[in-house]
Amino acid sequence: MTERENNVYKAKLAEQAERYDEMVEAMKKVASMDVELTVEERNLLSVAYKNVIGARRASWRIITSIEQKEENKGAEEKLEMIKTYRGQVEKELRDICSDILNVLEKHLIPCATSGESKVFYYKMKGDYHRYLAEFATGSDRKDAAENSLIAYKAASDIAMNDLPPTHPIRLGLALNFSVFYYEILNSPDRACRLAKAAFDDAIAELDTLSEESYKDSTLIMQLLRDNLTLWTSDMQADVEPQPGDGEQKEQIQDVEDQDVS
């Protein structure tokens, strides 16, 4: 086997063994060869990083939730410990995001030739800047949000020209970009408009959907619709407060929470 094939096989083994840090290392070696990745290699890289970042994002949400509860109780000693622990998770998140953003910037985006791969990588760039914006504060948050917006817009421009509305990568981009508008920019109107346009455009061309991408595309369309339902009900609740306000809201879905790349 060539060095490239060797690393791809190592990544597959690591995935089966659920050793995602090693999966990342193997796919980083492939990416640093400065070649255009195959669809399989691209997906392996995405899955590897999705798992290492996903575990930390979930940890951060749990720790933040515990921190809020302890703040309400006024437990100062525990709060100090929680803040230190949250800081540790945030450092891990920053390191992972910085790592993949560096790989995208130096190797993957410059080597991408097809519209599909360019959209895939710019979407990834938008996603990982968005993950930084989820926990950053002050100017760091502003910079992460700005970088995310620029990357998502670049991906959208290419997707509009090169990919059909039913393409799973174009749909996944619309899903994550709309989540960015809702969660990071606090712009529910823009989020709803983007998600609705993507859903409606895909519905209008449903007969062009290829058999191989049918499952992924329809799953993402369902997620777009679920988020739209959630967001519109939240916006109505903001206008007319409902009984039970203040209870934990249903979680918004993005592509990284699902089994699609």
Secondary structure by P-SEA (a helix, b strand, c coil): ccaaaaaaaaaaaaaaacaaaaaaaaaaaaaaccccccaaaaaaaaaaaaaaaaaaaaaaaaaaaaaaaaaaacaaaaaaaaaaaaaaaaaaaaaaaaaaaaaaacccccccccaaaaaaaaaaaaaaaaaaaccccaaaaaaaaaaaaaaaaaaaaaaacccccccaaaaaaaaaaaaaaccccccaaaaaaaaaaaaaaaaaacccccccaaaaaaaaaaaaaaaaaaaaaaaaaaacccccccccccccccccccccc
